[in-house]
Amino acid sequence: MESQSQIRNEIDIQRNGYLEQASRAMEEILRLGLVNAPLWKRNKECGKETLKLIEYVKAFTPCLGTKPPGLVSEATRASNVVPINGSILVEALLNADQWRDTFTGVIGSCTTTEVISKGVGGSRSGALQLIKAKIQVITPLVPVRDLKFIRFAKQQAEGLWIVADVTINYGMEGHITRCPSDCSIHDMPNGLLEITWIEHVEHCEQSVPRQYRKLTSSDLGFGEKRWSSALLRHYEGLRATISPVIPQPMAEISGCEPLVHNSQGTIIQFEYDNN
């Protein structure tokens, strides 16, 4: 029977492994956010950027190892601007309830299964969590994507954050793997926030009905555009509930939450009724 010291030692080793894996994922997100050609191909019509997987393999040592057979890769990137500051968004990403509410319709359910670190020195920089989530397109014909991953947040400089997600137990997740994904968050001088989203997954295409594969592989299915659109819709909705004659920072809009939850329920019911 293992002693308490042995168990604590094993837990420490596991957590150090999580931190090492999360740090590699964060470095990858940082580089992928900064580099353009030859890694990314831009669609001039819609602005969508798709990762060139051959160039990616040349430039990076795979954070998770060799892709298992039978899985296909999808990786997209986009930038947008939202009326919020970086610290509020970082907090929303590190709180399971806020994360789900911010991305209404995208996240079916989510829980924080373990908080390894809340951050360092009273800041959220260095926060490390284990998360389970169900990511969905609201139709019973498209399988929900069940994910278990590490989320790591770190402040790189004043007004610049990176939040990185990466799957744990690679190759054990079944049909879906979350490769290094999520966002860089940059506070702008005009009070707005510039976010660069990167969404990179490996999944079993055969699990999706053929008529829905074009949707699920697009940025409107599970890609970065759906995440960024949900975020913009959420914060624009919050801003619209505030009287324009009463200046009020986004950090003080908690009183609007009942309105927001009502609107979220309406959206979910509408999507359900139309499928």
JOHU-V147121 format. One record per run of one state. SS is the DSSP state (hx for helix, st for strand, lp for the rest). FROM is the first residue (numbers start at 0). TO is the last residue. Records with the same first field share a line. If there is no record, write none. Layout:
SS=FROM-TO ; FROM-TO
//
This chain:
lp=0-2 ; 34-38 ; 42-47 ; 51-51 ; 59-70 ; 82-84 ; 93-94 ; 102-105 ; 117-125 ; 135-143 ; 157-158 ; 167-174 ; 178-179 ; 187-191 ; 203-203 ; 207-208 ; 216-222 ; 240-248 ; 252-252 ; 273-274
hx=3-33 ; 52-58 ; 85-92 ; 95-101 ; 204-206 ; 209-215 ; 223-239 ; 249-251 ; 253-272
st=39-41 ; 48-50 ; 71-81 ; 106-116 ; 126-134 ; 144-156 ; 159-166 ; 175-177 ; 180-186 ; 192-202
//
